[in-house]
């Protein structure tokens, strides 16, 4: 069986209770950081690659 199937089975079998406190805290921090970045550029023009 391909590795991707093993990873998918593992990921879909996880529950919130399977996660460590550290993992939950880290995900929350990343989510808040991502939202903060999004809010920070909300009214800015899109980035342009001039190459």
C-alpha distance matrix in Angstrom:
0.0 3.8 6.6 8.4 6.7 7.5 10.8 11.6 11.3 13.4 15.8 16.4 17.0 19.7 23.3 26.5 27.4 24.3 25.6 28.2 31.7 31.3 28.2 30.1 33.2 31.5 29.9 33.4 35.1 32.8 33.4 37.1 37.2 35.4 37.8 40.7 39.8 39.6 43.0 44.5 43.9 44.5 47.7 47.0 46.5 43.1 42.3 43.0 41.7 44.8 43.3
3.8 0.0 3.8 5.4 5.5 6.9 9.1 10.2 11.1 12.9 14.7 15.8 17.1 19.3 23.0 25.8 27.0 23.9 24.7 27.2 30.5 29.7 26.5 28.5 31.4 29.4 27.8 31.3 32.7 30.2 30.9 34.6 34.4 32.6 35.1 37.9 36.8 36.6 40.1 41.4 40.8 41.4 44.6 43.7 43.1 39.7 38.7 39.4 38.0 41.1 39.5
6.6 3.8 0.0 3.8 5.4 5.1 6.3 8.6 9.9 10.7 12.3 14.3 15.4 17.0 20.7 23.2 24.4 21.1 21.6 23.9 27.2 26.2 23.1 25.3 28.1 25.9 24.6 28.2 29.5 27.1 28.0 31.7 31.4 29.8 32.5 35.2 34.1 34.2 37.6 38.9 38.4 39.3 42.5 41.6 41.3 37.9 36.9 37.8 36.4 39.6 38.1
8.4 5.4 3.8 0.0 3.8 5.4 5.1 6.0 8.5 9.8 10.4 12.0 14.0 15.6 19.2 21.6 23.4 20.4 20.7 23.2 26.3 25.4 22.0 23.8 26.6 24.5 22.7 26.1 27.5 24.9 25.5 29.3 29.1 27.2 29.7 32.5 31.5 31.3 34.7 36.1 35.6 36.2 39.4 38.7 38.3 34.9 34.1 35.1 34.0 37.3 36.0
6.7 5.5 5.4 3.8 0.0 3.8 5.4 5.1 6.0 8.5 9.8 10.5 12.0 14.4 18.0 20.9 22.4 19.6 20.6 23.5 26.7 26.3 22.9 24.4 27.6 25.9 23.9 27.2 29.1 26.7 27.0 30.8 31.0 29.1 31.4 34.4 33.6 33.3 36.5 38.2 37.8 38.1 41.4 41.0 40.7 37.4 36.9 38.0 37.1 40.5 39.4
7.5 6.9 5.1 5.4 3.8 0.0 3.8 5.5 5.2 6.2 8.6 10.1 10.6 12.6 16.4 19.2 20.3 17.1 18.2 20.9 24.3 24.0 20.8 22.7 25.8 24.3 22.7 26.2 28.0 26.0 26.6 30.3 30.6 29.1 31.5 34.3 33.8 33.8 36.9 38.5 38.4 39.0 42.4 42.0 42.0 38.8 38.1 39.5 38.6 41.9 40.8
10.8 9.1 6.3 5.1 5.4 3.8 0.0 3.8 5.5 5.1 6.1 8.5 9.8 10.9 14.6 17.0 18.5 15.3 15.8 18.4 21.6 21.0 17.7 19.5 22.6 20.8 19.2 22.6 24.3 22.2 22.9 26.6 26.8 25.3 27.8 30.6 30.0 30.1 33.3 34.8 34.8 35.4 38.9 38.4 38.5 35.4 34.8 36.3 35.4 38.9 38.0
11.6 10.2 8.6 6.0 5.1 5.5 3.8 0.0 3.8 5.4 5.1 6.0 8.4 10.1 13.5 16.2 18.1 15.6 16.2 19.4 22.3 22.1 18.6 19.7 23.0 21.5 19.3 22.4 24.5 22.3 22.3 26.1 26.7 24.9 26.9 30.0 29.6 29.2 32.3 34.2 34.0 34.2 37.7 37.5 37.5 34.5 34.2 35.8 35.3 38.8 38.1
11.3 11.1 9.9 8.5 6.0 5.2 5.5 3.8 0.0 3.8 5.6 5.3 6.0 8.8 12.2 15.5 16.8 14.3 15.8 19.0 22.3 22.6 19.3 20.3 23.8 22.8 20.8 23.8 26.2 24.5 24.4 28.1 29.0 27.5 29.3 32.4 32.4 32.0 34.9 36.9 37.0 37.1 40.6 40.6 40.9 37.9 37.8 39.4 39.0 42.6 41.9
13.4 12.9 10.7 9.8 8.5 6.2 5.1 5.4 3.8 0.0 3.8 5.6 5.2 6.5 10.3 13.1 14.1 11.1 12.5 15.5 18.9 19.1 16.0 17.3 20.8 19.9 18.3 21.4 23.6 22.2 22.5 26.1 27.0 25.9 27.9 30.8 30.9 30.9 33.7 35.6 36.0 36.3 39.9 39.9 40.4 37.6 37.3 39.2 38.7 42.3 41.7
15.8 14.7 12.3 10.4 9.8 8.6 6.1 5.1 5.6 3.8 0.0 3.8 5.4 5.5 8.9 11.2 13.2 10.7 11.2 14.5 17.4 17.5 14.0 15.0 18.4 17.4 15.2 18.3 20.6 19.0 19.0 22.7 23.6 22.4 24.2 27.2 27.3 27.2 30.0 32.0 32.4 32.6 36.2 36.3 36.9 34.2 34.0 36.1 35.9 39.5 39.2
16.4 15.8 14.3 12.0 10.5 10.1 8.5 6.0 5.3 5.6 3.8 0.0 3.8 5.6 8.2 11.2 13.3 11.7 12.9 16.5 19.2 19.9 16.5 16.7 20.3 19.7 17.2 19.7 22.5 21.0 20.4 24.0 25.4 23.9 25.3 28.5 28.9 28.3 30.9 33.2 33.5 33.3 36.9 37.3 37.8 35.2 35.4 37.5 37.5 41.3 41.1
17.0 17.1 15.4 14.0 12.0 10.6 9.8 8.4 6.0 5.2 5.4 3.8 0.0 3.8 6.6 10.2 11.3 9.4 11.6 15.2 18.2 19.4 16.3 16.6 20.4 20.3 18.3 20.7 23.6 22.6 22.2 25.6 27.2 26.1 27.5 30.6 31.2 30.9 33.3 35.7 36.2 36.1 39.8 40.2 41.0 38.5 38.6 40.8 40.8 44.5 44.3
19.7 19.3 17.0 15.6 14.4 12.6 10.9 10.1 8.8 6.5 5.5 5.6 3.8 0.0 3.8 6.8 8.1 6.1 7.9 11.6 14.4 15.7 12.7 12.9 16.7 16.8 15.0 17.3 20.2 19.6 19.4 22.6 24.2 23.6 24.9 27.9 28.7 28.7 30.9 33.2 34.1 34.1 37.8 38.3 39.4 37.0 37.1 39.5 39.7 43.4 43.4
23.3 23.0 20.7 19.2 18.0 16.4 14.6 13.5 12.2 10.3 8.9 8.2 6.6 3.8 0.0 3.8 5.3 5.3 7.2 10.8 13.0 15.1 12.5 11.7 15.5 16.4 14.5 16.1 19.4 19.3 18.7 21.5 23.7 23.3 24.2 27.1 28.4 28.3 30.1 32.6 33.8 33.5 37.3 38.1 39.5 37.5 37.8 40.5 40.9 44.7 45.0
26.5 25.8 23.2 21.6 20.9 19.2 17.0 16.2 15.5 13.1 11.2 11.2 10.2 6.8 3.8 0.0 3.8 5.4 5.6 8.8 10.1 12.4 10.2 8.6 12.2 13.7 12.0 13.1 16.4 16.9 16.2 18.7 21.1 21.1 21.8 24.4 26.1 26.2 27.8 30.2 31.7 31.5 35.3 36.3 37.9 36.2 36.6 39.5 40.1 43.9 44.3
27.4 27.0 24.4 23.4 22.4 20.3 18.5 18.1 16.8 14.1 13.2 13.3 11.3 8.1 5.3 3.8 0.0 3.8 5.5 7.8 9.4 12.3 11.1 10.0 13.3 15.2 14.4 15.4 18.5 19.4 19.1 21.3 23.7 24.1 24.9 27.3 29.0 29.4 30.9 33.1 34.9 34.8 38.6 39.6 41.3 39.6 39.9 42.8 43.3 47.1 47.4
24.3 23.9 21.1 20.4 19.6 17.1 15.3 15.6 14.3 11.1 10.7 11.7 9.4 6.1 5.3 5.4 3.8 0.0 3.8 6.6 9.6 11.7 9.9 10.2 13.7 14.7 14.1 15.9 18.7 19.1 19.4 21.9 23.8 24.1 25.4 27.8 29.1 29.7 31.5 33.5 35.0 35.3 39.1 39.7 41.2 39.3 39.2 41.9 42.1 45.8 45.9
25.6 24.7 21.6 20.7 20.6 18.2 15.8 16.2 15.8 12.5 11.2 12.9 11.6 7.9 7.2 5.6 5.5 3.8 0.0 3.8 6.6 8.1 6.1 6.6 10.0 10.9 10.5 12.6 15.0 15.6 16.2 18.6 20.3 20.8 22.3 24.4 25.8 26.6 28.4 30.2 31.9 32.3 36.1 36.7 38.3 36.4 36.3 39.1 39.3 43.0 43.2
28.2 27.2 23.9 23.2 23.5 20.9 18.4 19.4 19.0 15.5 14.5 16.5 15.2 11.6 10.8 8.8 7.8 6.6 3.8 0.0 3.8 5.3 5.2 6.4 8.6 9.9 10.8 12.5 14.3 15.6 16.7 18.6 20.0 21.3 22.9 24.5 25.9 27.3 28.9 30.3 32.3 33.1 36.8 37.2 39.1 37.4 37.1 39.9 40.1 43.7 43.9
31.7 30.5 27.2 26.3 26.7 24.3 21.6 22.3 22.3 18.9 17.4 19.2 18.2 14.4 13.0 10.1 9.4 9.6 6.6 3.8 0.0 3.8 5.5 5.2 6.1 8.5 10.0 10.7 12.3 14.3 15.4 16.6 18.3 20.0 21.3 22.5 24.4 25.9 27.0 28.5 30.8 31.5 35.2 35.8 38.0 36.7 36.5 39.5 40.0 43.5 43.9
31.3 29.7 26.2 25.4 26.3 24.0 21.0 22.1 22.6 19.1 17.5 19.9 19.4 15.7 15.1 12.4 12.3 11.7 8.1 5.3 3.8 0.0 3.8 5.5 5.1 6.1 8.6 9.9 10.5 12.3 14.2 15.4 16.3 18.2 20.0 20.9 22.4 24.3 25.7 26.7 29.0 30.1 33.7 34.0 36.1 34.7 34.1 37.1 37.3 40.8 41.1
28.2 26.5 23.1 22.0 22.9 20.8 17.7 18.6 19.3 16.0 14.0 16.5 16.3 12.7 12.5 10.2 11.1 9.9 6.1 5.2 5.5 3.8 0.0 3.8 5.5 5.1 6.2 8.6 9.9 10.6 12.3 14.3 15.3 16.4 18.4 19.9 21.0 22.5 24.3 25.6 27.5 28.4 32.1 32.4 34.2 32.5 32.0 34.9 35.1 38.7 38.9
30.1 28.5 25.3 23.8 24.4 22.7 19.5 19.7 20.3 17.3 15.0 16.7 16.6 12.9 11.7 8.6 10.0 10.2 6.6 6.4 5.2 5.5 3.8 0.0 3.8 5.5 5.3 6.2 8.7 10.0 10.6 12.4 14.2 15.4 16.6 18.3 20.1 21.2 22.6 24.3 26.3 26.9 30.6 31.3 33.3 31.9 31.9 34.9 35.6 39.2 39.8
33.2 31.4 28.1 26.6 27.6 25.8 22.6 23.0 23.8 20.8 18.4 20.3 20.4 16.7 15.5 12.2 13.3 13.7 10.0 8.6 6.1 5.1 5.5 3.8 0.0 3.8 5.5 5.2 6.2 8.7 9.9 10.7 12.3 14.3 15.5 16.5 18.4 20.0 21.1 22.4 24.8 25.7 29.3 29.9 32.2 31.1 30.9 34.2 34.9 38.4 39.1
31.5 29.4 25.9 24.5 25.9 24.3 20.8 21.5 22.8 19.9 17.4 19.7 20.3 16.8 16.4 13.7 15.2 14.7 10.9 9.9 8.5 6.1 5.1 5.5 3.8 0.0 3.8 5.4 5.1 6.2 8.6 10.0 10.5 12.2 14.3 15.2 16.4 18.3 19.9 20.9 23.0 24.2 27.8 28.0 30.1 28.6 28.2 31.2 31.7 35.1 35.7
29.9 27.8 24.6 22.7 23.9 22.7 19.2 19.3 20.8 18.3 15.2 17.2 18.3 15.0 14.5 12.0 14.4 14.1 10.5 10.8 10.0 8.6 6.2 5.3 5.5 3.8 0.0 3.8 5.4 5.1 6.1 8.6 9.8 10.4 12.2 14.1 15.3 16.4 18.3 19.8 21.5 22.3 26.0 26.4 28.3 26.7 26.6 29.7 30.3 34.0 34.6
33.4 31.3 28.2 26.1 27.2 26.2 22.6 22.4 23.8 21.4 18.3 19.7 20.7 17.3 16.1 13.1 15.4 15.9 12.6 12.5 10.7 9.9 8.6 6.2 5.2 5.4 3.8 0.0 3.8 5.5 5.1 6.2 8.5 9.9 10.6 12.2 14.2 15.3 16.5 18.2 20.4 20.9 24.6 25.4 27.7 26.6 26.9 30.2 31.3 34.8 35.9
35.1 32.7 29.5 27.5 29.1 28.0 24.3 24.5 26.2 23.6 20.6 22.5 23.6 20.2 19.4 16.4 18.5 18.7 15.0 14.3 12.3 10.5 9.9 8.7 6.2 5.1 5.4 3.8 0.0 3.8 5.5 5.2 6.1 8.6 10.0 10.5 12.2 14.2 15.3 16.3 18.7 19.8 23.4 23.8 26.2 25.3 25.2 28.5 29.5 32.9 33.9
32.8 30.2 27.1 24.9 26.7 26.0 22.2 22.3 24.5 22.2 19.0 21.0 22.6 19.6 19.3 16.9 19.4 19.1 15.6 15.6 14.3 12.3 10.6 10.0 8.7 6.2 5.1 5.5 3.8 0.0 3.8 5.5 5.0 6.0 8.6 9.7 10.4 12.2 14.1 15.1 16.9 18.1 21.7 21.8 23.9 22.5 22.2 25.4 26.2 29.7 30.6
33.4 30.9 28.0 25.5 27.0 26.6 22.9 22.3 24.4 22.5 19.0 20.4 22.2 19.4 18.7 16.2 19.1 19.4 16.2 16.7 15.4 14.2 12.3 10.6 9.9 8.6 6.1 5.1 5.5 3.8 0.0 3.8 5.4 5.1 6.2 8.5 9.9 10.6 12.3 14.1 15.8 16.3 20.1 20.7 22.8 21.6 22.0 25.3 26.6 30.2 31.4
37.1 34.6 31.7 29.3 30.8 30.3 26.6 26.1 28.1 26.1 22.7 24.0 25.6 22.6 21.5 18.7 21.3 21.9 18.6 18.6 16.6 15.4 14.3 12.4 10.7 10.0 8.6 6.2 5.2 5.5 3.8 0.0 3.8 5.5 5.1 6.1 8.6 9.8 10.5 12.1 14.6 15.1 18.7 19.6 22.2 21.6 22.1 25.7 27.2 30.7 32.2
37.2 34.4 31.4 29.1 31.0 30.6 26.8 26.7 29.0 27.0 23.6 25.4 27.2 24.2 23.7 21.1 23.7 23.8 20.3 20.0 18.3 16.3 15.3 14.2 12.3 10.5 9.8 8.5 6.1 5.0 5.4 3.8 0.0 3.8 5.5 5.0 6.2 8.6 9.9 10.4 12.7 14.2 17.6 17.8 20.3 19.6 19.5 23.0 24.3 27.7 29.1
35.4 32.6 29.8 27.2 29.1 29.1 25.3 24.9 27.5 25.9 22.4 23.9 26.1 23.6 23.3 21.1 24.1 24.1 20.8 21.3 20.0 18.2 16.4 15.4 14.3 12.2 10.4 9.9 8.6 6.0 5.1 5.5 3.8 0.0 3.8 5.4 5.1 6.2 8.7 9.8 11.1 12.2 15.8 16.0 18.0 16.9 17.1 20.5 21.9 25.4 26.9
37.8 35.1 32.5 29.7 31.4 31.5 27.8 26.9 29.3 27.9 24.2 25.3 27.5 24.9 24.2 21.8 24.9 25.4 22.3 22.9 21.3 20.0 18.4 16.6 15.5 14.3 12.2 10.6 10.0 8.6 6.2 5.1 5.5 3.8 0.0 3.8 5.4 5.0 6.1 8.5 10.2 10.3 14.0 15.0 17.5 16.9 17.9 21.5 23.5 26.9 28.8
40.7 37.9 35.2 32.5 34.4 34.3 30.6 30.0 32.4 30.8 27.2 28.5 30.6 27.9 27.1 24.4 27.3 27.8 24.4 24.5 22.5 20.9 19.9 18.3 16.5 15.2 14.1 12.2 10.5 9.7 8.5 6.1 5.0 5.4 3.8 0.0 3.8 5.4 5.1 6.1 8.9 9.8 13.1 13.9 16.9 16.9 17.6 21.3 23.3 26.5 28.5
39.8 36.8 34.1 31.5 33.6 33.8 30.0 29.6 32.4 30.9 27.3 28.9 31.2 28.7 28.4 26.1 29.0 29.1 25.8 25.9 24.4 22.4 21.0 20.1 18.4 16.4 15.3 14.2 12.2 10.4 9.9 8.6 6.2 5.1 5.4 3.8 0.0 3.8 5.5 5.0 6.6 8.6 11.8 11.6 14.2 13.8 14.0 17.7 19.6 22.7 24.7
39.6 36.6 34.2 31.3 33.3 33.8 30.1 29.2 32.0 30.9 27.2 28.3 30.9 28.7 28.3 26.2 29.4 29.7 26.6 27.3 25.9 24.3 22.5 21.2 20.0 18.3 16.4 15.3 14.2 12.2 10.6 9.8 8.6 6.2 5.0 5.4 3.8 0.0 3.8 5.4 5.5 6.0 9.7 10.2 12.5 12.0 13.2 17.0 19.3 22.5 24.7
43.0 40.1 37.6 34.7 36.5 36.9 33.3 32.3 34.9 33.7 30.0 30.9 33.3 30.9 30.1 27.8 30.9 31.5 28.4 28.9 27.0 25.7 24.3 22.6 21.1 19.9 18.3 16.5 15.3 14.1 12.3 10.5 9.9 8.7 6.1 5.1 5.5 3.8 0.0 3.8 5.5 5.0 8.3 9.9 13.0 13.6 15.2 19.0 21.7 24.7 27.2
44.5 41.4 38.9 36.1 38.2 38.5 34.8 34.2 36.9 35.6 32.0 33.2 35.7 33.2 32.6 30.2 33.1 33.5 30.2 30.3 28.5 26.7 25.6 24.3 22.4 20.9 19.8 18.2 16.3 15.1 14.1 12.1 10.4 9.8 8.5 6.1 5.0 5.4 3.8 0.0 3.8 5.7 7.9 8.4 11.8 12.7 13.7 17.5 20.0 22.7 25.3
43.9 40.8 38.4 35.6 37.8 38.4 34.8 34.0 37.0 36.0 32.4 33.5 36.2 34.1 33.8 31.7 34.9 35.0 31.9 32.3 30.8 29.0 27.5 26.3 24.8 23.0 21.5 20.4 18.7 16.9 15.8 14.6 12.7 11.1 10.2 8.9 6.6 5.5 5.5 3.8 0.0 3.8 5.6 5.1 8.1 9.0 10.3 14.0 16.9 19.6 22.3
44.5 41.4 39.3 36.2 38.1 39.0 35.4 34.2 37.1 36.3 32.6 33.3 36.1 34.1 33.5 31.5 34.8 35.3 32.3 33.1 31.5 30.1 28.4 26.9 25.7 24.2 22.3 20.9 19.8 18.1 16.3 15.1 14.2 12.2 10.3 9.8 8.6 6.0 5.0 5.7 3.8 0.0 3.8 5.7 8.5 9.8 12.2 15.8 18.9 21.7 24.5
47.7 44.6 42.5 39.4 41.4 42.4 38.9 37.7 40.6 39.9 36.2 36.9 39.8 37.8 37.3 35.3 38.6 39.1 36.1 36.8 35.2 33.7 32.1 30.6 29.3 27.8 26.0 24.6 23.4 21.7 20.1 18.7 17.6 15.8 14.0 13.1 11.8 9.7 8.3 7.9 5.6 3.8 0.0 3.8 6.8 9.3 12.1 15.3 18.8 21.0 24.2
47.0 43.7 41.6 38.7 41.0 42.0 38.4 37.5 40.6 39.9 36.3 37.3 40.2 38.3 38.1 36.3 39.6 39.7 36.7 37.2 35.8 34.0 32.4 31.3 29.9 28.0 26.4 25.4 23.8 21.8 20.7 19.6 17.8 16.0 15.0 13.9 11.6 10.2 9.9 8.4 5.1 5.7 3.8 0.0 3.8 6.5 8.7 11.8 15.3 17.3 20.6
46.5 43.1 41.3 38.3 40.7 42.0 38.5 37.5 40.9 40.4 36.9 37.8 41.0 39.4 39.5 37.9 41.3 41.2 38.3 39.1 38.0 36.1 34.2 33.3 32.2 30.1 28.3 27.7 26.2 23.9 22.8 22.2 20.3 18.0 17.5 16.9 14.2 12.5 13.0 11.8 8.1 8.5 6.8 3.8 0.0 3.8 6.5 8.9 12.6 14.5 17.9
43.1 39.7 37.9 34.9 37.4 38.8 35.4 34.5 37.9 37.6 34.2 35.2 38.5 37.0 37.5 36.2 39.6 39.3 36.4 37.4 36.7 34.7 32.5 31.9 31.1 28.6 26.7 26.6 25.3 22.5 21.6 21.6 19.6 16.9 16.9 16.9 13.8 12.0 13.6 12.7 9.0 9.8 9.3 6.5 3.8 0.0 3.8 6.4 9.9 12.5 15.5
42.3 38.7 36.9 34.1 36.9 38.1 34.8 34.2 37.8 37.3 34.0 35.4 38.6 37.1 37.8 36.6 39.9 39.2 36.3 37.1 36.5 34.1 32.0 31.9 30.9 28.2 26.6 26.9 25.2 22.2 22.0 22.1 19.5 17.1 17.9 17.6 14.0 13.2 15.2 13.7 10.3 12.2 12.1 8.7 6.5 3.8 0.0 3.8 6.8 9.6 12.4
43.0 39.4 37.8 35.1 38.0 39.5 36.3 35.8 39.4 39.2 36.1 37.5 40.8 39.5 40.5 39.5 42.8 41.9 39.1 39.9 39.5 37.1 34.9 34.9 34.2 31.2 29.7 30.2 28.5 25.4 25.3 25.7 23.0 20.5 21.5 21.3 17.7 17.0 19.0 17.5 14.0 15.8 15.3 11.8 8.9 6.4 3.8 0.0 3.8 6.1 9.1
41.7 38.0 36.4 34.0 37.1 38.6 35.4 35.3 39.0 38.7 35.9 37.5 40.8 39.7 40.9 40.1 43.3 42.1 39.3 40.1 40.0 37.3 35.1 35.6 34.9 31.7 30.3 31.3 29.5 26.2 26.6 27.2 24.3 21.9 23.5 23.3 19.6 19.3 21.7 20.0 16.9 18.9 18.8 15.3 12.6 9.9 6.8 3.8 0.0 3.8 5.7
44.8 41.1 39.6 37.3 40.5 41.9 38.9 38.8 42.6 42.3 39.5 41.3 44.5 43.4 44.7 43.9 47.1 45.8 43.0 43.7 43.5 40.8 38.7 39.2 38.4 35.1 34.0 34.8 32.9 29.7 30.2 30.7 27.7 25.4 26.9 26.5 22.7 22.5 24.7 22.7 19.6 21.7 21.0 17.3 14.5 12.5 9.6 6.1 3.8 0.0 3.8
43.3 39.5 38.1 36.0 39.4 40.8 38.0 38.1 41.9 41.7 39.2 41.1 44.3 43.4 45.0 44.3 47.4 45.9 43.2 43.9 43.9 41.1 38.9 39.8 39.1 35.7 34.6 35.9 33.9 30.6 31.4 32.2 29.1 26.9 28.8 28.5 24.7 24.7 27.2 25.3 22.3 24.5 24.2 20.6 17.9 15.5 12.4 9.1 5.7 3.8 0.0
